[in-house]
Amino acid sequence: MRPAVCQARSYLVGMEPVSDRIQVKRLPERGNYDRAAINEILDEALVCHVGIVTSDGYPMVIPTIHARQGNTLYIHGSAASRLLRSMRSGDEICVTVTLLDGLVVARSAVHNSMNYRSVVVLGSPRMVDDPDEKLAALEVVTDHVIPGRWAQSREVLEKEVKGTLVVALAIDEASAKVRTGPPVDDEADYSLPIWAGVVPLSMVAGDPIPDARNLEGIEAPVAVAAYER
Ligand SMILES: Cc1cc2nc3c(=O)[nH]c(=O)nc-3n(C[C@H](O)[C@H](O)[C@H](O)COP(=O)(O)OP(=O)(O)OC[C@H]3O[C@@H](n4cnc5c(N)ncnc54)[C@H](O)[C@@H]3O)c2cc1C
């Protein structure tokens, strides 16, 4: 069955949630609806999780790559992908991205937490059938992962484009939630002789490992050799 469509649909512009269902209710002070803040998190994350209700009626959440261009989030995959094919129905989906910034170590186990920046986007996906938009979206997804890689790669073949599905989701109904800072313990626990604090976490790229079949003398391009998140 098709989920209820939000009545308050409008273009996401400011600091207020555009609908009740996108409003952060648990710890609302951590909610953020600012487009720039949402875009920044979407752009930094390499991976999203897409939640769908399958045609058999059960829920499924699948991790995949995404990329943003303007107000549109693109997701791509094999034409054989059930996730991608299921989106042709236009039924609403939920896309989530999470950036993990730290482990919050509290004096009490129940106050342990994590520092994070996350985004939830709700909406009806649109299958990208226009060949020009499809190709442009594939470029955006490729360059989202390694900037400039599209131009450095061999040209994509028509049959490869045909064998790939691309889905677009307007970022109209979205929320960010952000936790920063130290643990928040019960007042009485601050006098306990227990260490508390934050273990920062970040994603770090290692040294590139050349493929064994690279031609002799081929060096890694700067975008790969000096890759950073
Ligand atoms: C790395 C990480 C670890 C977490 N660990 C826990 C945990 O152990 N226990 C726990 O209860 N919660 C945890 N959270 C918070 C969790 O994501 C939910 O925000 C929280 O559980 C409240 O859920 P709810 O359904 O009651 O939210 P509600 O506030 O009722 O959700 C309403 C709307 O707020 C928005 N929203 C809610 N959560 C988020 C979010 N994280 N990011 C963006 N938008 C959001 C959505 O649009 C949602 O539709 C964690 C979050 C992250 C990112």
The ligand as a MOL file (V3000), in Angstrom:
LIG
                    3D

  0  0  0     0  0            999 V3000
M  V30 BEGIN CTAB
M  V30 COUNTS 53 58 0 0 0
M  V30 BEGIN ATOM
M  V30 1 C 25.1930 7.2070 15.1130 0
M  V30 2 C 23.8690 7.3730 15.8210 0
M  V30 3 C 23.6150 6.6480 16.9730 0
M  V30 4 C 22.3920 6.7790 17.6370 0
M  V30 5 N 22.1470 6.0020 18.7220 0
M  V30 6 C 20.9340 6.0240 19.2780 0
M  V30 7 C 20.5740 5.0950 20.3050 0
M  V30 8 O 21.3480 4.2450 20.7110 0
M  V30 9 N 19.3330 5.1760 20.8380 0
M  V30 10 C 18.4230 6.0840 20.3810 0
M  V30 11 O 17.2840 6.1010 20.8810 0
M  V30 12 N 18.7270 6.9580 19.4180 0
M  V30 13 C 19.9490 6.9440 18.8470 0
M  V30 14 N 20.2430 7.8080 17.8290 0
M  V30 15 C 19.2350 8.8240 17.4820 0
M  V30 16 C 18.2150 8.2250 16.5320 0
M  V30 17 O 18.6870 8.4200 15.2020 0
M  V30 18 C 16.8440 8.8980 16.6620 0
M  V30 19 O 16.9720 10.2810 16.4470 0
M  V30 20 C 16.2070 8.6660 18.0040 0
M  V30 21 O 16.1760 7.2880 18.3330 0
M  V30 22 C 14.7870 9.1910 18.0320 0
M  V30 23 O 14.0080 8.3960 17.1640 0
M  V30 24 P 12.4710 8.7370 16.9720 0
M  V30 25 O 11.9220 7.8390 15.9250 0
M  V30 26 O 11.8130 8.8190 18.3070 0
M  V30 27 O 12.6410 10.2170 16.3550 0
M  V30 28 P 11.6200 11.3570 16.1540 0
M  V30 29 O 12.2550 12.5640 16.7320 0
M  V30 30 O 10.2350 10.9960 16.5490 0
M  V30 31 O 11.6650 11.4210 14.5550 0
M  V30 32 C 10.8220 12.3440 13.8660 0
M  V30 33 C 11.5630 12.8160 12.6500 0
M  V30 34 O 12.7860 13.4160 13.0650 0
M  V30 35 C 13.7900 13.1790 12.1130 0
M  V30 36 N 14.9060 12.4250 12.7270 0
M  V30 37 C 14.8970 11.5800 13.7630 0
M  V30 38 N 16.1200 11.0950 14.0120 0
M  V30 39 C 16.9350 11.6540 13.0890 0
M  V30 40 C 18.3030 11.5370 12.8240 0
M  V30 41 N 19.1290 10.7550 13.5700 0
M  V30 42 N 18.8180 12.2430 11.8070 0
M  V30 43 C 18.0290 13.0510 11.0360 0
M  V30 44 N 16.7040 13.2030 11.2480 0
M  V30 45 C 16.1770 12.5050 12.2720 0
M  V30 46 C 13.1580 12.3380 11.0100 0
M  V30 47 O 12.7510 13.1920 9.9810 0
M  V30 48 C 11.9790 11.7140 11.6900 0
M  V30 49 O 10.9780 11.4150 10.7570 0
M  V30 50 C 21.4280 7.6960 17.1600 0
M  V30 51 C 21.6920 8.4360 16.0110 0
M  V30 52 C 22.8930 8.2590 15.3300 0
M  V30 53 C 23.1120 9.0360 14.0780 0
M  V30 END ATOM
M  V30 BEGIN BOND
M  V30 1 1 1 2
M  V30 2 1 2 3
M  V30 3 2 2 52
M  V30 4 2 3 4
M  V30 5 1 4 5
M  V30 6 1 4 50
M  V30 7 2 5 6
M  V30 8 1 6 7
M  V30 9 1 6 13
M  V30 10 2 7 8
M  V30 11 1 7 9
M  V30 12 1 9 10
M  V30 13 2 10 11
M  V30 14 1 10 12
M  V30 15 2 12 13
M  V30 16 1 13 14
M  V30 17 1 14 15
M  V30 18 1 14 50
M  V30 19 1 15 16
M  V30 20 1 16 17
M  V30 21 1 16 18
M  V30 22 1 18 19
M  V30 23 1 18 20
M  V30 24 1 20 21
M  V30 25 1 20 22
M  V30 26 1 22 23
M  V30 27 1 23 24
M  V30 28 2 24 25
M  V30 29 1 24 26
M  V30 30 1 24 27
M  V30 31 1 27 28
M  V30 32 2 28 29
M  V30 33 1 28 30
M  V30 34 1 28 31
M  V30 35 1 31 32
M  V30 36 1 32 33
M  V30 37 1 33 34
M  V30 38 1 33 48
M  V30 39 1 34 35
M  V30 40 1 35 36
M  V30 41 1 35 46
M  V30 42 1 36 37
M  V30 43 1 36 45
M  V30 44 2 37 38
M  V30 45 1 38 39
M  V30 46 1 39 40
M  V30 47 2 39 45
M  V30 48 1 40 41
M  V30 49 2 40 42
M  V30 50 1 42 43
M  V30 51 2 43 44
M  V30 52 1 44 45
M  V30 53 1 46 47
M  V30 54 1 46 48
M  V30 55 1 48 49
M  V30 56 2 50 51
M  V30 57 1 51 52
M  V30 58 1 52 53
M  V30 END BOND
M  V30 END CTAB
M  END
